[in-house]
Structures are given as C-alpha cells and as structure tokens.
Amino acid sequence: MDFDWDTEQQGFRSTVRAFLAAHLPADWEELAHGPGSEAQSAFSKKFCAELAKAGLLVPHWPQRWGGRDADPWTAFILAEEMWAAGEPRGGQYMNVNWIGPTLMRFGSEEQQQRYIPAMAHGETIWCQGFSEPEAGSDLASLRTRAEKHGDSYRINGQKIWTSYAGHADTCFLLARTSPGRNGISIFLLPMTTPGITVRQIPSVIGEGDIHEVFFDEVEAPASAMLGGEGQGWEVVRTALSLERVGIPRFALAARMLSRSVARLQGDGRFGHGAIEQAARARAACEAARLYSYNIVDQRCHGIPTGPEASAARFATVMAERLVGEFVVEHMPDALAGGDPLLLAHHQRAIVAGIASGAAEIQLNLIATDLLRLPREPR
C-alpha cells in the first residue's frame, strides 16, 4: 500500500499552508482560545470569506455550488491543515463538512438556493439543535416537539450544549413530529425567528462556545422542513457520517504533542516517563489518522460509510485525551497561560468525548455494529 501523497495533493497542502501563513494574524494563537467568542466568530467570517475567494473553502463541493468537484482527499487535507492551525474557520467547518452537503442531498430547490450560496461564500454560521437535557446523544429520545397547525408547525422544547448558537444565523433543528424513531423531522430555522431564546452556558472550554436554546411557540412554515416528515433519522445518519470523520482533531493534537516534546527537550526535561507517555500519545494520533484515512478512502471508492466511522471517531477521542493528559503531567505552565494554543487544545480535549457523539455511544456502535458482540440480556 502506498501511503505517499501524490504531487497534486502535496501542492494543495502547500497552497493551504501558504494561505494560513499569509492570513492568520500575529495574535492568532491567543484568538484561537474561545472558539465561540465574539472576537473569534468575527474573525472566522472574514477569514472564511477570504478562503472562499481563494477557492479554498469548499473545493470538494460541486461546481454548481461554488466548488470544483475535488475528491474527498482534498477536503480532508484542507480540514487537517485548518485543525492543525487551531481551526480558524470557527463554526463554519460544520457548513463545509456536513450541513452544505446534506442540504445538497435532501434540500428542496428553494432551500438550496436560500442557504447554500451563503455557505460557499463564507458568510454564515449555523448551529445544530441536537442534544437535549434528557436526551443527550440518544437522538431517538428527543422531546422537542413540532405540531402541525395548518400550513405551519409550532415548535416547543429545549436544546443544550449547542455550539455557536450565540452567533449562528440558522439552526439545523431536530424535532419530534410523531412518536418513535420514525417520528423525527428536521427544520431549518433562522435564529431570529420569534420564540427562540439563547442562553450561554459558562464553560471551561472557551468563551461563548456552548449554549442552551429554548423554543417557545415557534412558528415554522412547512417549507422549513428538510426532507419529508419523519425522514429526520435518515438525514441525521447521513449528516453524522460526514461530521464524525470530517473533523481531524488529531491534527491539532499531534502538533501540540510535538510542541510540548520540543519544549521539554529544550529544557532537558524529556526523560523516562515522559518519553513513554509521549510515545503512547503519538501512537494514538497516528491510529486516529489512519482510521480516518480509511474512511476517506472508502468514500473515494464509493463505499458507504459503516460502523468504521465510529471507530475512527473514538480513536480521535483517545488521541486528544492522551495528548491532553501528557500536557497536564509535563507542561502545567501551559495551562496557566504560558501557551494559549496548548491551553485551547486542552480545553477542547476535555469535551472530545461529548462533541459529535459521546464516546460511550461510539463504543456501543463499535460493539454492536462493527464487532457484532451480543447484547447482554436485561
């Protein structure tokens, strides 16, 4: 098996790195702390607009929607470099990775024309209304309801742990229209819709990153529904298969591990104990990378993504955790303000097992769908 990048892929990676070098400000590493902050959100909109002008925001999208039909490897190289730099796209990585492609597949012509061009130009931020106080990552048990009244739906409920909701223009909202798993529907709701209230949740992972969102008698036209009524589970499975491997968080973890090791070596503190722990963390980063590459290769060959995506996601969780533990053990000064980007990575690693599907949920999927292990009788 050939693990080398071809000339075109190497050239694209160099192009992305050159763009980052030219467009990230001198204080970027300080700005990267707090991915949902006012300053970072404002910067990400300017940055993504410049990415779009350079043809580097959605190169893997169809030409019709502002892309150039590049293959999944191009998208992943782009994501790797963005995450290694601290993800200057902010919340717009969701648009690029999965919201836009999901709308291309399931959206009406009116929905596509309304929302996709703004994503392709880097002009909009979305949030995902998935988790709830009593549902968490178990999306099938969500309680937010959408009841039909004439030509519209009346939505009531609450979402929690919603990233970027304070700056989002639109919410990709899951709501229950009837009982059971087949009773879940999706609505594309402007966040300015009357009845929507957003409250920031104080967090150790950064200013303004997570929120509660309340829906009180929110009126949504039938045209706001994505796909058909009750089609939400099918849409979500497609969206999450794109999301969970479209976030190469291991790239930032590997860079932060290398930075930490270099500083320890410079101080003469990289000895026994640290070496072994660094080796385990580095191996975990490589495992996450290769798991993810396998999924990308499947997409390139038209192979549907299966439970291997959960294995890739969990491998990335473990990589972030092990790097985070290494930094806590050997670089505590970085977490006290000595290195803003190391601190930002550590804060993100804290919630690595929650974002994009809880680690426990991924392990259940690996056990049942990948390893085919029997369930214990109740």
C-alpha positions as CSV (number, residue, x, y, z in Angstrom):
1,M,0.0,0.0,0.0
2,D,1.3,3.4,-1.0
3,F,1.0,6.0,1.8
4,D,2.7,8.8,0.0
5,W,0.7,11.9,-1.2
6,D,0.8,12.5,-4.9
7,T,2.2,15.7,-6.5
8,E,-1.2,17.3,-6.7
9,Q,-2.1,16.6,-3.1
10,Q,1.3,17.8,-1.9
11,G,0.8,21.0,-3.9
12,F,-2.7,21.6,-2.5
13,R,-1.4,21.1,1.1
14,S,1.4,23.6,0.4
15,T,-1.2,26.1,-1.0
16,V,-3.3,25.8,2.1
17,R,-0.3,26.3,4.4
18,A,0.8,29.3,2.4
19,F,-2.7,30.8,2.7
20,L,-2.7,30.3,6.5
21,A,0.7,31.9,6.8
22,A,-0.5,34.9,4.9
23,H,-3.9,35.3,6.5
24,L,-3.6,34.3,10.2
25,P,-2.8,37.4,12.3
26,A,0.2,37.6,14.6
27,D,-2.1,37.1,17.6
28,W,-4.0,34.2,16.2
29,E,-2.9,31.7,18.8
30,E,-4.4,34.0,21.5
31,L,-7.5,34.4,19.4
32,A,-7.9,30.7,18.9
33,H,-8.7,30.4,22.6
34,G,-12.5,30.6,22.8
35,P,-13.8,29.2,19.5
36,G,-17.3,30.8,20.1
37,S,-16.1,34.1,21.4
38,E,-17.1,37.5,19.8
39,A,-13.6,38.1,18.5
40,Q,-13.1,34.6,17.1
41,S,-16.5,34.5,15.4
42,A,-16.0,37.9,13.8
43,F,-12.5,36.8,12.6
44,S,-13.8,33.5,11.2
45,K,-16.3,35.3,9.0
46,K,-13.6,37.4,7.5
47,F,-11.2,34.5,7.2
48,C,-13.8,32.2,5.5
49,A,-14.7,34.9,3.0
50,E,-11.1,35.1,2.0
51,L,-10.9,31.3,1.9
52,A,-13.8,31.4,-0.5
53,K,-12.3,34.0,-2.7
54,A,-9.1,31.8,-3.0
55,G,-11.2,28.7,-3.8
56,L,-10.2,27.0,-0.6
57,L,-13.4,27.0,1.4
58,V,-15.4,24.3,-0.4
59,P,-13.2,22.9,-3.2
60,H,-14.8,19.4,-2.7
61,W,-18.3,20.8,-3.4
62,P,-19.9,20.5,-6.9
63,Q,-19.1,23.4,-9.3
64,R,-22.8,24.3,-9.2
65,W,-22.4,25.3,-5.6
66,G,-19.1,27.1,-5.8
67,G,-16.7,24.1,-5.5
68,R,-14.6,22.4,-8.1
69,D,-15.6,18.8,-7.7
70,A,-12.4,17.9,-5.8
71,D,-12.2,14.4,-4.3
72,P,-12.7,13.6,-0.5
73,W,-8.9,13.6,0.0
74,T,-8.8,17.3,-0.9
75,A,-11.4,18.1,1.6
76,F,-9.6,16.1,4.3
77,I,-6.2,17.7,3.6
78,L,-7.9,21.1,3.9
79,A,-9.5,20.0,7.2
80,E,-6.2,18.6,8.6
81,E,-4.4,21.9,7.9
82,M,-7.2,24.0,9.4
83,W,-7.3,21.9,12.5
84,A,-3.5,21.8,12.9
85,A,-3.6,25.6,12.9
86,G,-6.3,25.8,15.5
87,E,-9.4,25.8,13.2
88,P,-9.7,29.4,12.1
89,R,-12.9,28.6,10.2
90,G,-14.7,28.5,13.6
91,G,-18.2,27.2,13.4
92,Q,-18.2,27.3,9.6
93,Y,-16.4,23.9,9.5
94,M,-19.9,22.5,10.0
95,N,-21.2,24.2,6.9
96,V,-18.3,22.9,4.9
97,N,-18.2,19.3,6.2
98,W,-21.8,18.3,6.5
99,I,-24.6,20.9,6.6
100,G,-24.0,22.0,3.0
101,P,-23.6,18.5,1.5
102,T,-26.7,17.4,3.5
103,L,-28.8,20.2,2.0
104,M,-27.5,19.3,-1.5
105,R,-28.8,15.8,-1.0
106,F,-32.1,16.3,0.9
107,G,-33.0,20.0,0.5
108,S,-35.6,21.5,-1.8
109,E,-34.5,23.8,-4.6
110,E,-35.8,26.8,-2.6
111,Q,-33.8,25.7,0.5
112,Q,-30.7,25.1,-1.5
113,Q,-30.9,28.5,-3.2
114,R,-31.6,30.2,0.0
115,Y,-28.8,28.7,2.2
116,I,-26.0,27.1,0.2
117,P,-24.6,30.2,-1.7
118,A,-24.0,32.0,1.7
119,M,-22.1,28.9,3.0
120,A,-20.0,28.8,-0.2
121,H,-19.1,32.5,0.3
122,G,-18.2,32.1,4.0
123,E,-20.9,34.5,5.0
124,T,-23.0,32.4,7.5
125,I,-22.7,30.4,10.7
126,W,-25.0,27.5,11.6
127,C,-25.7,25.6,14.8
128,Q,-27.1,22.1,15.3
129,G,-30.1,21.6,17.5
130,F,-29.5,18.0,18.5
131,S,-28.8,17.3,22.2
132,E,-31.4,17.9,24.9
133,P,-31.3,17.9,28.7
134,E,-32.9,14.4,28.9
135,A,-31.8,13.1,25.5
136,G,-28.1,13.8,25.2
137,S,-26.5,11.8,22.4
138,D,-29.5,9.5,22.2
139,L,-31.3,11.4,19.5
140,A,-34.1,8.9,19.2
141,S,-35.4,10.0,22.7
142,L,-35.6,13.7,22.0
143,R,-38.6,15.6,23.3
144,T,-38.7,18.9,21.4
145,R,-42.0,18.8,19.5
146,A,-43.2,20.2,16.3
147,E,-47.0,20.1,16.0
148,K,-48.7,20.9,12.7
149,H,-51.1,23.7,12.6
150,G,-52.5,24.4,9.1
151,D,-49.5,25.2,6.8
152,S,-47.0,25.6,9.6
153,Y,-45.5,23.8,12.6
154,R,-45.5,25.1,16.2
155,I,-42.2,24.1,17.9
156,N,-41.7,23.8,21.7
157,G,-38.7,22.4,23.5
158,Q,-35.2,22.9,24.6
159,K,-31.7,22.1,23.2
160,I,-28.5,22.1,25.2
161,W,-24.7,22.1,24.6
162,T,-25.4,23.9,21.3
163,S,-22.1,25.2,19.9
164,Y,-22.0,28.6,18.2
165,A,-25.7,29.3,18.9
166,G,-24.9,32.8,20.1
167,H,-23.6,33.8,16.7
168,A,-25.5,31.4,14.4
169,D,-27.8,32.7,11.6
170,T,-29.6,29.4,11.2
171,C,-30.3,26.2,13.3
172,F,-30.3,22.7,11.9
173,L,-33.0,21.6,14.3
174,L,-34.3,18.1,15.2
175,A,-37.8,17.9,16.5
176,R,-40.4,15.2,17.1
177,T,-43.5,15.3,14.8
178,S,-44.8,11.9,15.9
179,P,-43.8,9.0,18.3
180,G,-40.9,6.7,17.7
181,R,-37.6,6.9,15.8
182,N,-39.5,7.4,12.5
183,G,-41.3,10.4,14.0
184,I,-38.2,12.7,13.9
185,S,-38.1,15.6,11.4
186,I,-35.6,18.4,10.7
187,F,-36.3,22.1,10.4
188,L,-34.0,24.8,9.0
189,L,-34.8,27.7,11.4
190,P,-33.4,31.3,11.2
191,M,-32.2,32.1,14.7
192,T,-34.1,35.4,14.5
193,T,-37.5,33.5,14.5
194,P,-39.7,34.8,17.3
195,G,-39.8,32.5,20.3
196,I,-36.2,31.4,20.1
197,T,-34.1,32.3,23.2
198,V,-30.4,31.6,23.5
199,R,-28.5,31.4,26.8
200,Q,-24.8,31.0,27.1
201,I,-23.6,28.2,29.4
202,P,-20.4,29.1,31.4
203,S,-17.7,26.8,30.2
204,V,-14.1,25.8,30.8
205,I,-13.6,25.2,27.0
206,G,-13.8,28.8,25.9
207,E,-15.9,32.0,25.9
208,G,-19.3,31.7,24.2
209,D,-18.8,28.2,22.9
210,I,-21.9,26.3,24.2
211,H,-25.5,27.4,24.9
212,E,-29.0,26.4,25.9
213,V,-31.6,27.2,23.2
214,F,-35.3,27.4,24.1
215,F,-38.2,27.2,21.6
216,D,-41.4,28.7,22.9
217,E,-44.4,28.5,20.4
218,V,-42.0,29.0,17.5
219,E,-43.9,29.1,14.2
220,A,-42.1,27.4,11.3
221,P,-43.6,27.2,7.8
222,A,-43.8,23.7,6.3
223,S,-41.2,24.9,3.8
224,A,-38.7,25.0,6.6
225,M,-38.7,21.2,6.9
226,L,-35.7,19.4,5.4
227,G,-36.8,16.3,3.6
228,G,-40.2,14.7,4.4
229,E,-42.0,14.5,7.7
230,G,-40.4,11.6,9.7
231,Q,-37.4,11.5,7.5
232,G,-35.1,13.0,10.1
233,W,-33.4,9.9,11.2
234,E,-32.3,9.0,7.7
235,V,-31.0,12.6,7.2
236,V,-29.2,12.6,10.5
237,R,-27.4,9.3,9.8
238,T,-26.1,10.8,6.6
239,A,-25.1,14.0,8.2
240,L,-23.3,12.4,11.1
241,S,-21.3,10.0,8.9
242,L,-19.9,13.2,7.3
243,E,-19.4,15.0,10.5
244,R,-17.6,12.4,12.7
245,V,-14.7,11.8,10.3
246,G,-14.7,15.3,8.8
247,I,-13.2,16.8,12.0
248,P,-9.5,15.7,12.1
249,R,-8.9,16.9,15.6
250,F,-5.9,14.5,15.8
251,A,-4.0,17.0,13.6
252,L,-4.0,19.7,16.3
253,A,-3.3,17.1,19.0
254,A,-0.3,15.8,17.1
255,R,1.0,19.3,16.6
256,M,0.5,20.2,20.3
257,L,2.3,17.0,21.3
258,S,5.3,17.8,19.1
259,R,5.4,21.3,20.5
260,S,5.3,20.1,24.1
261,V,8.1,17.5,23.4
262,A,10.3,20.1,21.7
263,R,10.0,22.4,24.8
264,L,10.7,19.6,27.2
265,Q,13.8,18.6,25.2
266,G,14.9,22.2,25.1
267,D,14.7,22.4,28.9
268,G,16.4,19.0,29.4
269,R,13.2,17.5,30.9
270,F,12.3,14.9,28.3
271,G,13.3,11.8,30.1
272,H,12.0,8.4,31.2
273,G,8.3,8.6,31.9
274,A,7.7,11.5,29.6
275,I,9.2,9.5,26.6
276,E,6.9,6.6,27.2
277,Q,3.8,8.7,27.7
278,A,4.6,10.8,24.6
279,A,5.1,7.6,22.6
280,R,1.6,6.3,23.6
281,A,0.0,9.7,22.7
282,R,1.8,9.8,19.4
283,A,0.7,6.3,18.5
284,A,-2.8,7.2,19.3
285,C,-2.6,10.2,17.0
286,E,-1.3,8.0,14.2
287,A,-4.0,5.4,14.8
288,A,-6.7,8.1,14.6
289,R,-5.2,9.5,11.4
290,L,-5.1,6.0,9.7
291,Y,-8.6,5.1,10.9
292,S,-9.8,8.4,9.3
293,Y,-7.8,7.9,6.2
294,N,-9.5,4.5,5.7
295,I,-12.9,6.2,5.8
296,V,-11.8,8.8,3.3
297,D,-10.5,6.1,1.0
298,Q,-13.9,4.3,1.2
299,R,-15.6,7.5,0.2
300,C,-13.3,7.9,-2.8
301,H,-14.2,4.4,-3.9
302,G,-17.9,4.9,-3.4
303,I,-18.1,2.5,-0.4
304,P,-20.9,3.5,2.0
305,T,-19.5,4.6,5.4
306,G,-20.3,2.0,8.0
307,P,-19.6,1.5,11.7
308,E,-15.9,2.1,11.0
309,A,-16.7,5.8,11.3
310,S,-17.5,5.2,15.0
311,A,-14.1,3.5,15.4
312,A,-12.4,6.5,13.7
313,R,-14.3,8.9,15.9
314,F,-13.4,7.0,19.1
315,A,-9.7,6.8,18.1
316,T,-9.7,10.6,17.7
317,V,-11.2,11.0,21.2
318,M,-8.5,8.8,22.7
319,A,-5.7,10.7,20.8
320,E,-6.9,14.0,22.2
321,R,-7.3,12.6,25.7
322,L,-3.8,11.2,25.8
323,V,-2.2,14.4,24.5
324,G,-4.2,16.4,27.0
325,E,-3.0,14.1,29.8
326,F,0.6,14.5,28.7
327,V,0.3,18.3,28.7
328,V,-1.2,18.2,32.2
329,E,1.5,16.0,33.5
330,H,4.6,17.6,31.9
331,M,3.5,21.1,30.8
332,P,1.3,22.5,33.5
333,D,2.6,26.0,33.0
334,A,1.0,26.0,29.5
335,L,-2.4,25.6,31.1
336,A,-1.8,28.6,33.4
337,G,-1.5,30.9,30.4
338,G,2.0,30.0,29.2
339,D,0.8,28.8,25.8
340,P,-2.6,29.9,24.6
341,L,-2.9,27.3,21.8
342,L,-1.9,24.4,24.1
343,L,-4.5,25.6,26.5
344,A,-7.1,25.8,23.8
345,H,-6.3,22.3,22.7
346,H,-6.5,21.0,26.3
347,Q,-9.9,22.7,26.7
348,R,-11.2,21.1,23.5
349,A,-9.8,17.7,24.6
350,I,-11.9,17.9,27.8
351,V,-15.1,17.6,25.7
352,A,-13.7,15.4,22.9
353,G,-15.9,12.5,24.1
354,I,-19.0,14.6,24.0
355,A,-18.9,16.7,20.8
356,S,-20.0,14.9,17.6
357,G,-21.4,11.9,19.5
358,A,-20.5,10.8,23.0
359,A,-17.6,8.3,23.3
360,E,-19.9,5.8,25.1
361,I,-22.3,5.9,22.2
362,Q,-19.5,5.3,19.8
363,L,-18.3,2.3,21.8
364,N,-21.8,0.9,21.8
365,L,-22.0,1.2,18.0
366,I,-18.5,-0.4,17.7
367,A,-19.6,-3.3,19.9
368,T,-22.9,-4.0,18.1
369,D,-22.3,-2.9,14.5
370,L,-18.6,-3.5,14.0
371,L,-17.6,-6.3,16.3
372,R,-21.1,-7.9,16.3
373,L,-20.9,-8.6,20.0
374,P,-24.1,-9.9,21.6
375,R,-26.1,-7.6,23.8
376,E,-26.4,-8.6,27.5
377,P,-29.9,-9.8,28.4
378,R,-31.8,-7.4,30.6
